[in-house]
């Protein structure tokens, strides 16, 4: 069947999923096939994304999400659709570097940022983040703290040592939330600090937009 939007027309297929005792119809754009995967549960700080219960890395390295299909049959679920026309050129010109050793966390943050119109670079630790900074010019860095090879605090200190990056906004997103941890992140040179336990996509984007705006002043 055809499904029309203001921007384009899509041809979608219809699949029926068995959810408890109900058959739930779901529109899909295509069928990729069947297979066995190893499922990893979502990090606790992403519990606000109740529609997604886990994820799995596929053979090609891409990330597949496991949806909570029981919620799809609930009036409590709302969806936000990002329209290309609602994304300004000012937003799409901004590049953000996301550094985190968790592929699922990186992918989730990347998806949130890309849906808001940002371009995203990825690194799995501070060492990789520094390599990316030497060859790219992001407008903002988002980093975890606990990572192998080089953690987020050491990564942030290295950024601040380089005069070229002295004004580059750095936001720490970490499970560590004690006053000492927050103070340590800010003393290392971070501009902002978000606790993963309080993470929401709205708060995340507001923090990103705030520091991007301040960085342009």
C-alpha positions in Angstrom: 0.0 0.0 0.0 1.1 3.6 -0.6 1.6 6.0 2.3 1.9 9.7 1.4 3.7 12.5 3.3 4.2 16.2 2.4 7.7 15.3 1.2 7.4 12.0 -0.6 5.4 8.8 -1.2 6.5 5.5 0.3 5.5 2.0 -0.6 5.2 0.0 2.6 4.5 -3.6 3.5 2.3 -4.9 6.2 3.5 -7.4 8.8 1.5 -9.1 11.6 3.4 -9.6 14.9 2.1 -12.0 17.6 2.1 -10.0 20.9 0.7 -12.0 23.8 -2.7 -13.1 22.5 -3.0 -10.4 19.9 -1.9 -10.0 16.3 -0.5 -6.5 15.9 -0.3 -5.1 12.3 2.9 -3.1 11.7 3.9 -1.2 8.5 7.4 -1.9 7.4 9.4 -0.4 4.5 11.1 -3.7 3.7 11.9 -7.2 5.0 15.6 -7.8 5.7 15.3 -11.5 6.5 15.5 -13.8 9.6 18.4 -14.7 11.8 19.7 -15.3 15.3 21.3 -12.4 17.2 22.9 -11.9 20.6 20.8 -9.3 22.5 22.2 -6.7 24.8 19.8 -4.9 27.2 19.7 -1.2 27.1 21.8 0.7 29.6 19.7 1.7 32.7 20.1 5.4 31.9 18.2 4.9 28.7 15.2 3.6 30.5 13.2 6.6 29.4 13.2 5.2 25.9 10.6 2.6 26.9 9.8 1.6 23.3 13.3 0.2 22.9 14.3 -2.6 25.2 17.6 -3.7 23.7 19.9 -3.9 20.8 22.2 -6.2 18.8 25.2 -5.7 16.6 24.6 -7.3 13.2 27.2 -9.0 11.0 27.8 -5.8 9.0 28.5 -3.8 12.1 25.2 -1.9 12.1 23.0 -1.8 15.2 19.5 -3.3 15.3 17.0 -2.2 18.0 14.6 -4.6 19.8 11.2 -2.8 20.2 8.8 -3.4 23.0 5.9 -4.3 20.7 3.4 -4.5 23.6 3.7 -0.7 23.9 2.9 -0.3 20.3 -0.6 -1.4 21.1 -0.9 1.2 23.8 -2.4 4.7 23.7 0.4 5.8 26.1 3.0 5.8 23.3 3.5 9.0 21.3 5.8 9.5 18.3 7.7 12.6 17.2 8.3 12.9 13.5 11.2 15.0 12.4 10.5 16.7 9.0 13.5 17.7 6.8 11.9 21.1 6.3 11.9 21.8 10.1 15.7 21.5 10.3 17.6 24.7 9.7 20.8 25.1 7.7 22.4 26.4 10.8 21.8 23.1 12.6 22.9 20.8 9.7 26.2 22.7 9.4 27.2 21.7 13.0 29.4 18.7 13.5 29.4 16.8 16.9 31.9 14.2 18.1 30.5 11.5 20.3 33.0 9.5 22.3 31.8 6.4 24.2 33.0 2.8 24.5 29.4 1.5 24.3 28.3 0.9 20.7 24.6 1.0 21.8 25.1 4.3 23.7 27.0 5.9 20.8 24.3 4.8 18.3 21.5 6.1 20.5 23.1 9.5 21.0 24.0 9.6 17.3 20.4 8.9 16.2 19.1 11.6 18.5 21.6 14.1 17.1 21.1 13.2 13.5 17.3 13.3 13.8 17.8 16.9 15.1 19.9 17.7 12.0 23.4 17.5 13.3 26.3 15.7 11.6 28.0 13.1 13.9 31.5 11.7 14.2 32.1 8.7 16.5 35.0 7.4 18.7 35.2 4.5 21.1 37.7 6.1 23.5 39.6 9.2 24.2 42.6 8.1 22.1 40.4 7.6 19.1 38.7 10.9 19.8 42.0 12.8 19.7 42.8 11.1 16.3 39.4 12.3 15.0 40.1 15.8 16.2 43.4 16.0 14.4 41.6 15.4 11.0 38.2 16.9 11.6 36.8 20.1 13.1 33.7 19.4 15.2 31.8 22.2 16.9 31.2 20.2 20.1 32.4 17.1 21.8 30.3 14.7 23.9 32.3 12.2 26.0 31.8 9.4 28.5 34.2 9.1 31.4 34.8 5.3 31.9 36.5 4.1 28.7 39.5 1.9 27.9 43.0 3.2 26.7 42.1 6.8 27.5 39.1 7.8 29.7 37.0 10.9 29.3 38.8 13.0 31.9 42.2 12.4 30.3 40.7 13.0 26.9 39.2 16.4 28.0 42.5 17.4 29.6 44.3 16.7 26.3 41.8 18.8 24.4 42.4 21.7 26.8 46.2 21.4 26.4 45.9 22.2 22.7 45.4 26.0 21.9 43.5 25.0 18.8 40.8 23.4 20.8 40.7 25.7 23.8 37.3 27.1 22.9 35.8 23.7 21.8 32.8 22.9 24.0 33.0 19.6 25.8 30.0 17.9 27.5 30.5 14.9 29.8 27.7 12.3 29.8 28.4 9.8 32.5 26.9 7.3 35.0 29.0 8.9 37.7 26.9 11.5 39.4 28.4 12.4 42.8 29.4 16.0 43.4 33.1 15.0 43.4 32.6 13.3 39.9 30.9 16.4 38.5 33.6 18.7 40.0 36.3 16.4 38.6 34.8 16.6 35.1 34.5 20.4 35.2 38.1 20.7 36.6 39.3 18.6 33.7 38.0 21.2 31.3 34.4 20.1 30.5 31.9 22.8 29.9 28.8 20.8 30.9 28.1 17.6 32.8 25.1 15.3 32.3 24.3 12.3 34.5 23.1 9.3 32.5 20.5 8.5 35.2 18.7 11.8 34.4 19.1 11.4 30.6 16.3 12.3 28.3 16.5 13.2 24.6 14.9 16.6 25.2 17.4 17.5 28.0 20.3 16.1 25.9 19.4 18.3 22.9 18.8 21.4 25.0 22.3 21.0 26.5 23.9 20.5 23.1 22.1 23.6 21.7 22.9 25.7 24.7 26.7 25.1 24.4 26.7 25.4 20.6 25.1 28.8 21.0 27.5 29.9 23.6 30.4 28.6 21.5 29.3 30.9 18.7 29.3 34.1 20.8 
